[in-house]
Amino acid sequence: MAQSKAARESQDQIAVQLSRTPLFDLAVEQKARLTAFAGWEMPVSYSGINHEHEAVRTTAGMFDISHMGKFALEGKQLLEDLQLLVPSDLKRLQPGAAQYTVLLNPQAGIIDDIIFYYQGEDESGRQRGMMIVNAATCNNDKAWLLANLEAGSVTLHDISREKALIAVQGPQAVAKLGALVTEDLAQIKAFGHLEATLLGKSAFVARTGYTGEDGFEVMVDPEVGVQLWRELLDAGVTPCGLGARDTLRLEAAMALYGQDISEQTTPLEAGLGWLVHLESKGDFIGRQVLEQQKASGVKRRLVGIQMLGRHIARHGYPILAGTEVVGEVTSGTLAPTLGKAIALAYVPRKLAKVGQELEVEIRGKAYQAIVVKKPFYRSLNRPRV
């Protein structure tokens, strides 16, 4: 049946309300399938999720991640001031290094997971850094930072809509991106970064990503981002959407904010204890709760689960131990690389050991599953930190 004029106008109005990245027109040009995500109109896929997923695992793929929040920070004691807001010891960072960490509320719940890139001191002695945050939490993160940093001590420049951000991921990422950059990208360690010259223009290049593969995230002016996308496309890099980004990160057991982690989960419950540096730093928001959890043990843990058949455990599906519901799936998919149905789920600590047999309820029926070691997939191509 033909769509009514009112329905078409309604859809157009919804589309207008969504933000669009500087690369949106390229996605339309390349006939990407689009969806609403965190207030943005974003590509889900271009050539198919499995094809894009395989390209990242075997050659190279690229993602438009310009929707993510980008904060440029500076202050005389920037690292010391940020120490109060995260459980990780940022003072250990040297210029050109980065830390994946989390912003915590007083209950040690995760406000957001972030990456902080330390850029060192400028000529006036002010410390500089870049913080990348999730799109859905960008405004809340900004408000939290401003509310909890001493007034006048740190300057925060929100450049989220001023810059394009492109992730180039896969075994050939160094070669594909390196051909367009003056500096030697092979010399950058994992979580290393530098201000580089790309296509003759200034660029922020970091050896980070959300796929479990080697790769880079590149922040540039919008017009440079468009040119970079076209150059990489001509070099054979596969355009990828949010669908492949999700299957790739889940195989690597990387948490998705709002599903696997939230303000109701602590880093110790979420398997992010390696971010919590209680011994080497002083006070921070949520410290007391984490000290108590570490002393007594958490009541639940985020575990990796593999289905023993082909049924797929999806977000929200109940986890069973016998007839008792003991948790629920936070993320789940059929892993393209592994050919197995995998999931993440919170379960009681006593059931969180590898080899534990569980069941997942799918449309009223229980199907066998087992707790397995995370990550589900580990690349041999990733460089060391």
Summary of the structure (lengths in Angstrom):
residues: 385
radius of gyration: 21.4
end to end distance: 56.4
largest distance: 66.5
contacts: 1314
relative contact order: 0.14
helix: 26%
strand: 35%
